[in-house]
Amino acid sequence: MKKSYSYLLSGLLLFSACASVKKTATSNTSIANDGKIWASLWQQRAAEYKALCFQAYNIAKLRVDEGVKTPVDKPWAIVTDIDETLLDNSPYDAHRALQNLDYNDATWKQWTDKAIADTVPGAPAFFKYAASKGVTIFYITNRNENERASTLKNLQLYSLPFADNEHLLLKTTSSSKEARRLDVLKTHNILLLCGDNLPDFDLLYDNHPTEESRIATTQKLQKEFGSRYIVIPNPSYGDFEGALFQFNYKLTPAQKDSVIRAKIKADQ
């Protein structure tokens, strides 16, 4: 009887301790970063994520096969973003979210310096296939100039085509990619644009548009998606998040949590 009582007491103490830890963890973690953990988990573990990536790049391959049959005055090119379109940075996002912290430039640079990001499913095979058909690849990214060497190292790790200084166009003075796309158009016709964030595709998404205007622009450009615009899923970050928070980058996780709760549709 004494032994049973001892076990019971130990069990109650353990339950109390676990409840206390759970309560503390819940109170210190916001929905904003809980969501980012879930998003990274989905990106890393869900077969559905891989299926969507394969679907996007399978469509892109069909567009290449169609496009290269068309005579043009300049050679064909594909313009692609890098992060979450070609390279998978979910380990960085997950690491920050598990600490209830947001992105910052210093820790991002530490991550990209490692040059170990894995590839997005289907991406390497597609870009190698396009290059085999005579299509030039341009990498237009908003990584900074001080990330050039590590970015090239990461791309070259997977023997990606045209992974050299000439075809890697990093951010200079503006995060808008329009000027760099226009530079490509001086020497090439752009067959496809690949990205995970809508400003990867069109100038109309630049300059911090509202959620409503982003939706209106997407409606206007709907025929381009799957035709010239190939979108890769990214649930972790992007201008959808900026628009949600009205591009206020100083919001705390608690403030973001309040915005999310105010805007989410939920059954009563």
N, C-alpha and C positions, 0 to 999 in steps of 0.2 A: 504493500500500500504506500509506504514511504517512497519507494522507488518510482511508483506511478505518479505520485504527487510531484516528485522532482522533475519528471519528464514533462508533466503538464505545465509546471511553472516555467521551465526552460522554453517550452513552446510558446507560452504567452509573451515572455520577454523577447523572443526572436520575432514574433509577429509584430509586437510593438515597435521594435527597432526598424523592421522593414517598412512599416507604415510611416514611421517618422522620416526615413530616407526618401520614400516615395513622395511624401508631402513636400519635402525640401526640394527635391528634383523638379517637381511640378511647378512649384512657386518660382523657381529660378530659370525656367525655360519658357520662352514665349512661343506662341503659335507660329510666328514668323520663322524662327529657326527650327522648330519642330518640322515645319513644312519642307525646309531645305534638306533636312536629314532624310525625310521620306522621299523627296525627289531624287537625291543621290542614290538611295537604296534602289529605287525603281530603275534608274539609269544603269546601275551595276548588275541588278539581279533579274529584271523582268525580261522574259522571252518576248513579250509584246514590244518592248523598246527596240530590241534587235530586229524584230519583224518590220517595224516601221522604218528603220534605217535601211534594211535590205529593200523594202518596197520603194523608198525614195531613190536609191541608187540603181535599182532595176529600171525604173522609169527613165532615169538620167541616161542609162546605157541605150535605151531605145531611141532617145532624142539624139544621141551621138550618131547612131546608125543612120537615122533619117537625115541629119544635118550634113554629114560629110558627103552625101550624094549631091548636094546642091553646089553648083559652081559659084564661087565668090571672088571678089577682087582682092581680098586680103585673107591671110590664113585664119583658120578658126582658132578660137581660144575658149577656155573655160575659166571663169573667175570664181575662186572659192575662198570662203572664210576658213579659219583654222580651228579655233576653239569651239568644241562641241559640234562642229561640222566635220572635222577631220581628226582632231585629237580630243581625247576624253579626259577632262580635268576633274571628274567627280571625286577623286580622292582628296584633292585640295578643298573642294566645296564641303565635303563631308567632315573633314578635319576641323574646319572653321565652325561649322554648324554644331558639332558635338561640344565645342567650347562655348557655345552661345555667342559667337562672334561673327561679324560680317567680313566681307572682302576688304582687304586693304592692299595698297600697291607694294608695300615692303614684303609681306608674306607671299603675295602672288609672284613677285620676282624670285623669292627663294624657291618656290615650286618650279617655275619655268627654268631656272638655272640647272635643275636636276636633269632636264631633258629626257624624262622617262615616261611621259604621258602615253597611255595606250591609244590605239586608234578606234574610231567610231566604226561599228560593224558595217562592212561593205565598202567603206571609203577607199582603202588602198587599192583594192582590186579594180574599182571603177576608174580611178584616176590613171592607173597603169594601162587599163584598157583604152581609155580615151587617148592617151599619149601614143599608144600603138597604132591608132587610126590617124595619126598626124595632127592631133589637136594639142595646142600648147596650153600649159596650166600656169595660171597666175594666182599666187597666194596673197590676197588682200586682207590684212589683219590689223586690228587696233592694239596689238602688242607694241611696246615702245622700242625705239632704236637700240636701247641697251639690252634688249632681249634677242637681237638678231642672231648672234652666234649660237645661243642655246636653242633657238627655234629651228635654225637650219640643222643643228645636230639631231634634234628630235625627229624632224621630217626625214632626214637621211638615215636614221635608225631603221626605217621601214622601206628604204630604197624608193622613196616617192619621186616621181618624175619632175624635172625642172626645179628641184629643191636647191636653188642657188640664189646669189644676191640679186641677179637681174630679175628674177621672177617672184621675189619676196618683197611686197610693198607694205611697209610698216606705217604706223601712224606718225604723222609729222606734226603739223600745227593744229589739225582738226580731226575729230573722230569721224566726221563724214567721209564716206568712201567714194563719193561721187567723183571728185577730182582724179582719184587713182583709177577709177573705171574709165574715165575719159582718156587718161593716158594710154590705157590698154587699147582703146578704140582707135588711137592714132595709127597703130600698126596691125591690128587684128580685128576681125569680127567676133563678137562675143556670142557664142552658141548657147551657153548656159551660165547661170549664176547659182552657186550652191551656198547655203547659209542656214543658220539657226535663228537669226534675229532679223526682223523685217528691214532694217536699214542696210542689211547686206545686199538688198535687191534694188531699191529704188530711192531716188532723192525725195520723193513725197513723204517718206518716213523720217526724214531728218528734222532737226530743230525742235525736239521735245514735244511732239504732238500729244494731244489728249487721248484718252482711251477711245472716246467717240470718234475722233478723226482717224485714228488708226484702223478702226473697224470700217469706217466709210471708205478709206483708201483701199483696204483689202477687198472690199466688195467691188470697187471700181476695177481692180487689177485681177479679179478672180480667174480670168482666162489664162493668165500668165503662169499660175501655179500648176506645176506638172508639165508645163510647156517649156518656158524659159527659166522659170524659178523653181529650184528644187530645195524644199525645206526639210531640215533635219530636226527632230523633236529635241527640245531642251526645256525641261520643267524647272530648272534650278535658278536661272537668272536671265536677264535680257531687258530690252526696252519695255516689255509688257510689265515688268516690275517697276521700272522707272515711271511709267505712265500711271500705274496704280497709286504710287506715292507722290505723284505730281513732280517727279524728278527732284525731290527734296532729299539730298543724300546725307543730311544731318539727323534724320529721324533715328531715335533709339529703337531697339527691338520692341520695347513696350509700346511705343508710339505706332510702330508698324503693326503690331498686334491689334491696336485699336482700329486702325484703318481697315485691316482685314475683316475684323468682326463687323464693322459697319457696312462693308460692301458685299460680303458673301451672301448668297441666297441660301437660306436654310428653312426647312419645314418648321412650322409653328408647333 
